[in-house]
């Protein structure tokens, strides 16, 4: 924008200078031509009178020579007084001895670099020709053009600097508002400040703030409903699961035992979904916005030990810590939030990965956590949607479809990024989830 504006100013300025030069050249010609004419008209009577006082005949039988010696000086205007037969009778000291190569015709003419004006006497027997070098006019025009254009070399950079400062100063509030709007979302619905904004932008910011207020109320209502529903469902689901467990124990070899077992599985899945909803509610409430130094290796080791104590997953989770310096795995985040995110990644790998295969939790030197499992390759078009709520891959395993959505929400609040890869790095198959802080 600055370049275009400066270029436009330069073009306009140059165009104005060119037009001014042509206008001034025209005016110069008028003024100088008028001076030529006036000089001729004033000199001719004096020359004729001088000749008559000397007693020269009308036929001008001989050339008249000047008797007055004039000091050498530069003359912009020169003249020749010529007889009707073309002979030079009187001339200025800078004028050539040879007659001008111009016919004795009244008016203006250009010859050999001279602008010549011819004026006859009343009897058409004496002619005066006053000439001016065209170079003199061109020199005057050149000086004028240089005077007009020379300031451009100073004024153009100065104009570009002023325009740039003006444009940047004008756009800075817009950039600030754009950045503020971009940072708003489900986890940040704070109103945008408009103290330093131009008057033209204030109505826009006010409308955006009203929209954010409505969004915040809607999100709060949604989160409150989800959280309350999950809390309210936890107790009856747990009670129903306990009753089904007792019923299964009482029935033992009864034909309805298989149905009771299936009901128990469904209740456990429902309990898992309730737990995921509670985690999602905590994540969206901003649990990961808290900042405190946390060792990734400590949290990962705690979770690996936790899964080792669970019968189905004992020995299936392996921790690899590549950090070799003290504090190399320390990040600023919340302990509970990090544990929730990493637990969901490990559960996702165990549930959806190849059965009874090892899940690797890798702590990198770049403060990253990688959870890698074996399994079929997830297509790219499906991979990009796995962080959506209730999204599942090709795995036939049961799942809520909320685990990766919870991880993404927590990681973004913690200032990190979540990257999903399939196949895993350095493999032909498998799945890899990478958290970078």
N, C-alpha and C positions, 0 to 999 in steps of 0.2 A: 504494500500500500504506500509506504514511504517512497519507494523508488518510482512508482507510477506518478505519484503526486509531484515529486521533484522533477521528473521528466516533463510532465505537463507544464510546470512553471517555466522550465528552461525553454521549451518549444515556444510558449507564448512570448517569453521575453525576447528570444531570438527573432521571432516573427515581427514583434513590435520594433526591434532595432532595424531589421531589413526594411520594413515599411517606412520607418523614420528616415533611413538613409536615402531611399528613393524620393521621398517628399523633399528632403533637404537639398538633394542634388537638383531637383527641379527648381526649387527656390533659389539656390545658388546661381544656376544658369540665368534665371531671370534677373537677379541682382547684378551679376557680373556683365551680362549682356547690356543691361541698362547703363552700367558704368562705361562700357565700351562706347555705346551710342552717345552718352552725354559728353564723354571726353572728346570724341570726334567732333561733335557739334560745337564744343567750346574752342577747340584748337583750330578748326578750319578758318573761322573769321580772322583770328589773330595771324595765322600764317599768310592769308591772302593780303591782309593789311600790311604786314611786314614786307611782303614782296612788292607791293605797290609803292611803298615808301622808298624802296631801293630803285624805283624807276624801271623795273623789268617790263618788257613788252608782253603783250597778251599771249604771243605765240610761244613764250618761254624758250627762246632760242638757245639758251645755255643752262647748265645745271647750277643751281645756287648752292653755295656751300656755307655752312654755319661758321661764324667768326667767333662765337662764344665757346670757350672750352669748359665743359661740364665735368666735374669730378666723377670718377668711376663709382658706380653704385648699382645695386641690383634693381632692375625695373620689372615689375609684374606686367605693366602695360607699355608697349612700344608702338611707335607710329611711323608712318611714311607719308609724306605729301608728294603726290605724283601728278605729273602733267597728263593731259588727256591722251598723249601718245604712249604713256606708260613709264616715262623716265621718272626717276626718283629725284625730287627737288630738295626736299628737307627730310631728315630722319632723326629719330632719337638715337642716342649714342649706342644703345644696345641693339638697335634694329639692324638687320643685315643690309649690306650695301646694294645687293641685288634686290630688285623689286619682288614683292610677294607674288607667288604663283597663283594669283587670284585675279579674275577679270574685274575691271573697274565698273562693277555693277552694284548699285546701292543695296545694302542688306548684309546679312550674315553669311559666313562660309567657313568651312573647316578645311584647312590645307596643311599637310605635313606637320601635324601636331600643334597647329595654331587655330585659335578661334578669332576670326578676322571680321571686323565691321567696316564697311565702305560707305563714305558720305561724300556726295559731290557738292561743289560750290553752286551758287545760283546760276552761273553761266555755263556749268558743265565743263569748264576748262581746267579746273583744279579738283583733285580728289584727295581725300585723306583716308588712310586705312590704319585703324587702331587694332592691335592684335594682343592677344593674351595666350600664353602657353597652356594647352590643355592639361599638361602635367601639374600645373599649379592648382587647377580645379580638382584634379584627382587626388593630389596631396592633401588638399583641404578636406575633401570627402573622407579620405583614409583616416586622417586624424580624428575626424568626427566619429567615424564608425568605431575606431579604437577606443575613443572616449566612452562610447555607449556600451561596447562589449567587454572592455577590460574589467569593469566591476563584476561581471558575471563569474569570473574565476574565483572571486572571494565570496560573492553573494550566494552563488549556487550551493557550495558546501555548507555555508552558514544556514541557508534556507532548508537544506536537507536535514541538518542537525536540529533546527527548530521544529520542522515538521515532524521529525522522528520523535522528539521529546513530547510534542503535542499529541501525536497519535498514541504513543505508549501511555502517556498520562491519561488519555481518554479511555483507552482499552483496559487499563489496569483494573478498574472496578469491575468491568465485565468479566475479565479473567478470574478475578476473585470470586464473583458470584457463580461462574461456571464450575469452578473447583468445589465451592461449597455445595452446589446442587449435586455434583457427581459423588460427593462423599456421603450424601444422604441415602438412606435405605431402611430396610427393616430393622437394623440394629442402631440406626442413628436418625432420628426424626426431629432433632433440635431445630428451632427456627433459625433462619439465616439473618445475620445482622445487616442492617441497612444504614448505619450511621454515616459512612463515608461514601455512599453511592450518589451519583448524580440524580437530580430530580426526575429525569425521564425513566430511570430504572426502578425507582421506589415502588410504583404500582405493580410491576412484575414481581418483585420480591415479596410484596404483601400477598399477592395471589398464591405464590409458591408456598409461603408460610401457612396460609389457610389450608392449602392442599396437604401439606405435611401434618398439620394438626388433625385433619380428618383421617389421614392415613394412620397416625399414631393411635387415635381412638379406636379405629378399626382393628389394628394389630393388637392393641391391649385387650380388646374384647375377645379376639380370637385366641390369644395366648392364655387369657384367664379361663376361657372355656375349655381349652385343651388340657391345661394344667389341672383344673378342678375336676374335669371328667376323669383324667388319669388317676388322680388321687382317690376319687370316689370309687373308681373301678378296682383299684388295687386290693382293697379289703375283701369285697365280695368274691373276687376271683380267687384270692388266697383261701378264703373259707370254702368255696366250692371245690377247689383242688384238694383240700384236706378231707372233705366229706367223700369225694370220689376215691381217694386213697384208702379210706376206711372201708368203703363199700367194696373195693377190689379185694381187700384183705378178707372181708367176710364171705364174699362169693367164692373165691379160690377157683375150684374146678367147675363152676357153674357155666352153662353155655353162654350166658350174657357177659362173661368176663372180658371177651375180646371187645365188646362194645364199650365196656367201662374203661378199658385201656385206651381206646380211641378217644373217648371223652376226656380222659386225663391228658392225652397229648394235645388236644385242642385247647384245653384250659391252660396248659403250659405255654402254648403259642400265644394265647391271648394275654397271659401274664407278661410274656416277653414284649409284645406290642405295647402294652401299657407302660412298661419300663422305658421303651424307646420314646414313647410320647412324652414322658416326663423328662428324659434327657434332651429331647428336641425343645421342649418348653424352656428348660434351663439355658440351653444354648442361645435361643432367640432372645432370652431376657438379658443377655450380655454377660454370662458367667465368665467368658474368656477375656473380658476387657480389663480385668485386674492384672497388674504387672508385678512380678517378684522373681528374683533369680531362681532358676530351677534346673537341676541336672537331668538331662535326658536319659542318661544311663541309669540313674536311680529309679526314675518312674518306669522305664522299660523293664528293669530287673524285677521290680515289684509285681508287675503284671504277668511276666513270664512265670514267676513263682506261683501266682494265683491260678493260672491255667494248669500248671503242673499238679495242683491239688485237686483238679476236677478229673474224675475218672475217665471220661471219653477222650480228653485232650492231654492226658499226662504224657510228657516227653515229646510232644509234637511241636512245641514252640521253642526255637533256639535263638539266643541273643548273641549278636556279633557287634562288638564295640571297637571301631577303628580309631577312636581318639587315643592319643598317646601323651597328651599334655594336660596338666591340671587346669580345669576351667574351660577346656576346648569344647565341651558339650553343654555349657551353661547357656540358657536362653531366658528371656524375660516373658513369662506367661503365668497362668494360674495352674496350680497343681491339679485341682479337680477337673478343670477343663481339659488339660493335657491327658489325664488318665482316661477320661470319657472318650476322647478322640482316638487314642491309641488302642483302647479296649475294643472299640467298634471295628477298627481296622483288622485286629487280630481275629475277632469273631467272624468277620466277613471272609477272611482268608481260610479259616478252619471250616466254615459251613459250606462255602461255595468252591473251595479248592478240591484237588484230588484227595480222595479219602485216604486217611492214615499216612499222608505225606507231611514232611516237616515244613513248618512255616518259619521263615527267617525274619527276625527283626534286626535291622542293621542301623547302627548309629554311625553316621559319617563325620569326617573331620570338618565338613562345611556346615555343621549344626543341622543336619537333616536326619530324618527317620524314614527308613524304607521297610515296608512290610511286603515280603515276597512269598508267593505260594505257587505250587504247580497246578496245572489244569489246562483246560481248553482255551484257545485264544478267543478273546472277546472282540468282535468286529468293531472297526473304528466308529461307524455310525452309532453303534450302541454304547460304546465307551464314553462318548461325550455326554450321554444322558444319564449315566449311572449315579450322578450326584443329585438328580432330581428326586423329589419325594416319591416314595412308593415305586421306584424304578428298580427292576431286577434284570440281571443278565440271562444267559441261556441256562444257567444252572437249574436243576430240578429240585435243589434243596429248598426247604422252607425258609422264609425270611420275611422281615417286615418291610424291606425296601426303604428303610429310614437311616440305616447306619452311615452310609457315605454322605447323605445330606446333613446329618449331624456333624460329621467330621469337617465337611466343607465350611459350615457355619462357624464352628469353633476356630478353625484355622484362620479364616478371614478376620475374625475378631481379634485374634492374637497377632495379626500383622504378617501372617505367613501365607504360603500358597500350597495347594494340594494338586498333585499331578498324578494321573492314572496312566499306566502303560500296559499294553498287552500285544505281543509277548513281552515278558520281563526282560530287563537289560541283560544282554549276553546270552539269551536263551531263545529257543524256537517256539516255546509255548509259555504258559503261566501268566500270572497277573502280578503287577507291582503298583503299590501306592506309595507316593513320596510326599512327605511333609517337609517343606523348607521354611526356616525362620530367618 
